[in-house]
Each structure stands twice: as structure tokens, then as C-alpha cells.
Amino acid sequence: MIREIITYPNKLLRTKSEDVVKFDSELHTLLDDMYDTMIASSGVGLAAIQVAVPLNVLIINLVNEDDIQDKADLIEVINPVITHKDGVQINQEGCLSIPGYYEDIKRAQHIVVEFYNRYGEKQTKEYEDFLAVAWQHEMEHLSGHVFIENLSFIKRQKFEKEWKAKQKAKR
């Protein structure tokens, strides 16, 4: 089922998400709905808070080298913790909760993450390049942050002004 994605400046996006304690059918439904929602919105990642569920749950599904978003590559993440990060990279990022806005953001090049899969099995994995970017972007949502908070003061002011004007024009 496709759920509504909440958009900036919805206060829920500032909510710090809680750890999942029950790995049950309710969690599986949430993960399945998040996947359907992300695909329907042409996204590559989605945090549960973006569908108004304040749980430490996120999914990532990048496009492969054949330009296909293969469900076999889907990463389902519960209660993630970055245990190591190093290096620096700058990539253009966008967000399903801030549609139509893209900006260059500085992130770690390489990360090591501990998390659980949908069945409560602990995983430790390493990611780099754009996959590391997607992880860091989605994990920011879990702590109540959005990527525009990484912008310089001047760029952030410009964004806020343009975003307000865009929202006003929609009404």
C-alpha cells in the first residue's frame, strides 16, 4: 500500500525515531508499504518517519549499473548505528520530503553500519560511495534532521525563501 509522504516543514520530520522492539507482521507491513511508496515516488531511500511512523526503520534501493531498480538489491534496515566512518565525498542529494530541491552535500566516503533485518537478525556491513551517502541521508531522518540542515547559512536562507514562495504559489 502506498502511504503519504510528509513534506517539509512538517514538524514530524523533526521527531527523533524510536528503536523497533517487535519484529512482527506489523513491521513487515510497514517495510512493504515503504517500498511501494518509495518506488511510486521514484525514490532510492525512505525513512519510516517520512510516512509519519517514528521508528528507526529505513530502506534503500539504488539503481544498478543496468539502470534498473532491482528489488533483489533492496536493503531493509532496522535500528541502524554507524560504527565507523571516514573519507569525504560531495554528492548532489534530493529528498522525497523536499520534492524538487537538490543540493551538493558533504558526507563520509566510507561507513560501517550495524543494523537488524526484518527478522531481527543482526548485520554488520560496509558501504562506500553513493550507497554510503544514501545511508547517511536516511539515518539523518531517524534523528529528526533533513539534508538541508547541512547547507551553509546563506544557502539555507535562500532555500527557505524559495521553498516558502513555492508553497505559497501552490495554494
Secondary structure, DSSP 8 states (H G I E B T S, - for coil): -------TT-GGGG---B-----SHHHHHHHHHHHHHHHHTT-SEEEGGGGT--BSEEEE----TTS---GGG-EEEEEEEEEEEE--EEEEEEETTEEEEEEEEEE-SEEEEEEE-TTS-EEEEEEEHHHHHHHHHHHHHHTT--GGGGS-HHHHHHHHHHHHHHHHHH-
